[in-house]
Amino acid sequence: MFPALLYTHILLAIVAVGSNMTYAVWTARAARHPEHLAFALRGVKLIDDRIANPAYGLLLVTGLLMVWRVPVPLAQFWLVTALILYGLAVALAAGVYTPTLRRQIEALEQHGADSGEYRRRDARATAVGIALAVLVIAIVFFMVVRPTV
């Protein structure tokens, strides 16, 4: 059972993190071709809602199942730290990134890519996306390296 959980957990991490890392490519390419910007942003939203976020949710489930199966004490520094970072990432993604992306698409459709409203939403989405990437990279570090204090 454990090897199957581990395999699933790693596969979900690849899908979730890999999906997120494509967002910068989508938006950078679309910025050079503004006629495709709405399509690219809706593509990012679709991937985020239907692929990356569900994968992150299942990562928590498979990770906790592995902790329970082995068993691994939850009080280990690397695990506690990764879980705290995960909670921060979920809060930032659900509370800021997802609504910002939705509003960014709305601003683009209502006011255009040159509007101040769109530019503010784009800058916020970029900043939050970078913060989320840092959190996710840190989580991967703690999960792989498992540093102790």
PLY file of the C-alpha trace (Angstrom):
ply
format ascii 1.0
element vertex 149
property float x
property float y
property float z
element edge 148
property int vertex1
property int vertex2
end_header
0.00 0.00 0.00
2.77 2.48 0.92
4.56 2.32 -2.48
1.27 3.04 -4.25
0.60 6.01 -1.95
4.12 7.33 -2.44
3.89 6.96 -6.22
0.52 8.72 -6.28
1.79 11.46 -3.98
4.84 12.14 -6.19
2.76 12.04 -9.36
0.29 14.53 -7.86
3.18 16.82 -6.87
4.52 16.73 -10.42
1.08 17.54 -11.82
0.33 20.32 -9.32
3.71 22.06 -9.33
4.24 21.50 -13.04
0.85 22.99 -13.85
1.59 26.06 -11.75
4.95 26.59 -13.39
3.29 26.87 -16.81
1.26 29.95 -15.78
4.22 32.29 -16.28
4.77 30.86 -19.76
1.09 31.27 -20.69
0.95 34.87 -19.51
4.36 35.91 -20.91
3.51 34.59 -24.35
0.06 36.18 -24.24
1.52 39.53 -23.17
3.41 39.59 -26.48
0.18 38.78 -28.34
-2.59 40.68 -26.52
-5.26 39.26 -28.83
-4.67 35.91 -27.10
-4.51 37.27 -23.53
-8.11 36.41 -22.57
-7.69 32.88 -23.93
-4.43 32.41 -22.01
-5.86 33.72 -18.72
-8.95 31.54 -19.04
-6.60 28.61 -19.76
-4.62 29.36 -16.60
-7.87 29.55 -14.61
-9.07 26.24 -16.05
-5.79 24.48 -15.25
-5.73 26.02 -11.76
-9.35 25.09 -10.96
-9.50 21.65 -12.56
-5.97 20.25 -12.40
-3.54 22.01 -10.04
-5.83 22.75 -7.09
-7.43 19.28 -7.00
-3.93 17.77 -7.20
-2.83 19.92 -4.22
-5.86 18.73 -2.26
-5.09 15.10 -3.02
-1.44 15.71 -2.10
-2.56 16.52 1.43
-4.73 13.40 1.56
-2.04 11.04 0.23
0.61 12.66 2.43
-1.49 12.23 5.57
-2.30 8.64 4.58
1.43 7.91 4.27
2.12 9.52 7.66
-0.62 7.37 9.18
0.52 4.22 7.35
4.24 4.33 8.26
3.62 5.90 10.98
5.61 9.13 11.02
5.27 11.46 14.01
3.56 14.67 12.91
5.79 16.70 15.25
8.90 16.37 13.07
10.32 19.76 12.08
10.29 19.14 8.33
6.72 17.86 8.35
5.30 20.55 10.64
7.04 23.24 8.60
5.80 21.82 5.30
2.24 21.58 6.64
2.34 25.18 7.89
3.64 26.35 4.50
0.95 24.26 2.81
-1.72 25.98 4.91
-0.29 29.39 4.02
-0.21 28.47 0.34
-3.81 27.25 0.38
-4.96 30.40 2.17
-3.06 32.65 -0.25
-4.24 30.73 -3.31
-7.89 30.51 -2.29
-8.13 33.90 -0.61
-6.05 36.03 -2.98
-4.80 34.35 -6.17
-8.03 32.75 -7.40
-10.18 35.86 -6.83
-7.46 38.07 -8.34
-7.25 35.89 -11.44
-11.03 35.98 -11.81
-11.04 39.79 -11.47
-8.09 40.07 -13.83
-10.06 38.25 -16.52
-13.10 40.46 -15.84
-10.96 43.63 -16.05
-9.45 42.48 -19.32
-12.85 41.73 -20.83
-14.46 44.97 -19.58
-11.62 47.49 -19.89
-8.89 45.95 -22.07
-5.24 45.07 -21.52
-4.10 48.72 -21.51
-6.43 49.79 -18.70
-5.15 50.70 -15.26
-7.62 48.26 -13.73
-6.24 45.34 -15.73
-2.64 46.33 -15.06
-3.28 46.48 -11.29
-4.88 43.03 -11.36
-2.06 41.67 -13.49
0.60 43.06 -11.15
-1.19 41.59 -8.13
-1.61 38.19 -9.80
2.07 38.18 -10.71
3.20 39.11 -7.20
0.94 36.53 -5.55
1.96 33.92 -8.11
5.62 34.49 -7.26
4.88 34.23 -3.52
3.00 30.98 -4.11
5.87 29.61 -6.20
8.30 30.36 -3.37
6.02 28.61 -0.86
5.60 25.56 -3.09
9.35 25.31 -3.78
9.97 25.50 -0.02
7.40 22.75 0.61
9.08 20.52 -1.98
12.42 21.22 -0.30
11.11 20.16 3.13
9.43 17.07 1.71
12.51 15.90 -0.19
15.40 16.98 2.07
13.59 16.50 5.40
15.90 18.83 7.36
16.03 18.58 11.13
16.67 21.35 13.62
0 1
1 2
2 3
3 4
4 5
5 6
6 7
7 8
8 9
9 10
10 11
11 12
12 13
13 14
14 15
15 16
16 17
17 18
18 19
19 20
20 21
21 22
22 23
23 24
24 25
25 26
26 27
27 28
28 29
29 30
30 31
31 32
32 33
33 34
34 35
35 36
36 37
37 38
38 39
39 40
40 41
41 42
42 43
43 44
44 45
45 46
46 47
47 48
48 49
49 50
50 51
51 52
52 53
53 54
54 55
55 56
56 57
57 58
58 59
59 60
60 61
61 62
62 63
63 64
64 65
65 66
66 67
67 68
68 69
69 70
70 71
71 72
72 73
73 74
74 75
75 76
76 77
77 78
78 79
79 80
80 81
81 82
82 83
83 84
84 85
85 86
86 87
87 88
88 89
89 90
90 91
91 92
92 93
93 94
94 95
95 96
96 97
97 98
98 99
99 100
100 101
101 102
102 103
103 104
104 105
105 106
106 107
107 108
108 109
109 110
110 111
111 112
112 113
113 114
114 115
115 116
116 117
117 118
118 119
119 120
120 121
121 122
122 123
123 124
124 125
125 126
126 127
127 128
128 129
129 130
130 131
131 132
132 133
133 134
134 135
135 136
136 137
137 138
138 139
139 140
140 141
141 142
142 143
143 144
144 145
145 146
146 147
147 148
